[in-house]
């Protein structure tokens, strides 16, 4: 387990009733988000990346429906989790809903945009973990999901959801992969 992932946070998820499948998903998202965050070379709050990724699906202790983000944020606040971690839970649905989308899904009408790079890294890792672990997409390895991200989302509606959501995910992918490429170029000059 990555050193930024605290055992007490894992136990808090278990204490809230998170099942082992959802916990394994959350741990995988945290591990991948931390790996991606490190590869970007950006000055990120790694504790936020770890905790935001680990707790992003806390609301699934109550429901797997679309409101699990809102319910997770409410439960996180009651548990005393930092507001920025609760924000990840609330905003991770479909990669950050617009006010119009929130209204369409019956969620509180507000802007759920992901303003922090840490949030975008977490949501990107969440989507990648789904692709890597579902077993629906033939992959040559975990990085293959990153390399073929846009192709996979376009080919498998389950991951892209709809055109608006897919465009958001494509934007995160391009931004994050651009940072990773720049960081790799700095660390290994020609």
KAMO-V40215 format. One record per residue. SS is DSSP state (alpha for helix, beta for strand, coil for the rest). PSI is psi in whole degrees, -180 to 180 (999 if undefined). Layout:
<<SS	PSI> <SS	PSI>>
This chain:
<<coil	135> <coil	140> <coil	-23> <coil	-15> <coil	115> <coil	132> <alpha	-35> <alpha	-29> <alpha	-40> <alpha	-43> <alpha	-34> <alpha	-40> <alpha	-45> <alpha	-42> <alpha	-27> <coil	-3> <coil	16> <coil	130> <coil	163> <alpha	-34> <alpha	-46> <alpha	-35> <alpha	-43> <alpha	-40> <alpha	-48> <alpha	-40> <alpha	-42> <alpha	-40> <alpha	-43> <alpha	-46> <alpha	-48> <alpha	-40> <alpha	-42> <alpha	-41> <alpha	-48> <alpha	-45> <alpha	-43> <alpha	-40> <alpha	-23> <alpha	-26> <coil	3> <coil	154> <coil	90> <coil	156> <coil	95> <alpha	-28> <alpha	-40> <alpha	-43> <alpha	-49> <alpha	-52> <alpha	-40> <alpha	-43> <alpha	-44> <alpha	-41> <alpha	-1> <coil	-32> <coil	24> <alpha	-37> <alpha	-16> <alpha	-6> <alpha	-18> <coil	-40> <coil	153> <coil	6> <coil	173> <coil	-26> <coil	5> <alpha	-26> <alpha	-48> <alpha	-46> <alpha	-37> <alpha	-44> <alpha	-40> <alpha	-45> <alpha	-42> <alpha	-42> <alpha	-42> <alpha	-32> <coil	-6> <coil	18> <coil	150> <coil	148> <alpha	-36> <alpha	-28> <alpha	-42> <alpha	-36> <alpha	-39> <alpha	-46> <alpha	-47> <alpha	-38> <alpha	-6> <coil	-15> <alpha	122> <alpha	29> <alpha	20> <coil	85> <coil	150> <coil	170> <alpha	-41> <alpha	-42> <alpha	-41> <alpha	-44> <alpha	-44> <alpha	-36> <coil	3> <coil	23> <coil	162> <coil	134> <coil	110> <coil	174> <coil	122> <coil	19> <coil	147> <coil	98> <coil	-24> <coil	141> <alpha	-37> <alpha	-43> <alpha	-43> <alpha	-38> <alpha	-44> <alpha	-46> <alpha	-38> <alpha	-46> <alpha	-38> <alpha	-48> <alpha	-42> <alpha	-43> <alpha	-41> <alpha	-47> <alpha	-45> <alpha	-39> <alpha	-19> <alpha	-27> <coil	10> <coil	-26> <coil	121> <coil	124> <coil	147> <coil	-9> <coil	172> <alpha	-39> <alpha	-21> <alpha	-36> <alpha	-38> <alpha	-47> <alpha	-36> <coil	19> <alpha	-54> <alpha	-41> <alpha	-44> <alpha	-46> <alpha	-38> <alpha	-34> <alpha	-25> <coil	97> <alpha	-27> <alpha	-37> <alpha	-37> <alpha	-23> <coil	-75> <coil	177> <alpha	-40> <alpha	-47> <alpha	-44> <alpha	-42> <alpha	-39> <alpha	-49> <alpha	-40> <alpha	-41> <alpha	-43> <alpha	-44> <alpha	-49> <alpha	-43> <alpha	-50> <alpha	-43> <alpha	-32> <alpha	-42> <alpha	-42> <alpha	-44> <alpha	-42> <alpha	-41> <alpha	-38> <alpha	-37> <alpha	-34> <alpha	-42> <alpha	-21> <coil	74> <coil	151> <coil	999>>
